[in-house]
């Protein structure tokens, strides 16, 4: 979620955008990384939304930060 409460497709994010951090404070995007992923993407579904990420993508959970490959349904 963007700091202004709106949503944006991940591929459309830029370093000019601000996101909401896990503690609810706005944070700036410092760098955009892109890579070719040989492995299939993981699809994360929560609160009616879905996000496709690489297996090493870090996701905030109620148990803290976890890589996508370590998430369980």
Residue pairs with C-beta under 8 A, 6 or more apart in sequence:
1 7
1 19
1 20
2 8
2 17
2 18
2 19
2 20
3 18
3 19
3 20
3 26
3 27
4 18
7 49
8 17
10 51
13 29
13 32
14 29
14 32
15 28
15 29
15 30
15 31
15 32
16 29
17 28
17 29
18 26
18 27
18 28
18 29
19 26
19 27
19 29
20 26
20 27
21 27
22 60
35 54
37 54
37 55
39 54
39 55
41 52
41 53
41 54
42 52
42 53
42 54
42 55
42 57
42 68
42 69
42 71
43 50
43 51
43 52
44 50
44 51
44 52
44 53
44 59
44 68
44 71
53 59
53 68
54 68
55 67
55 68
55 69
56 67
56 68
56 69
57 67
57 68
58 65
58 66
58 67
58 68
59 65
59 66
59 67
59 68
59 71
61 71
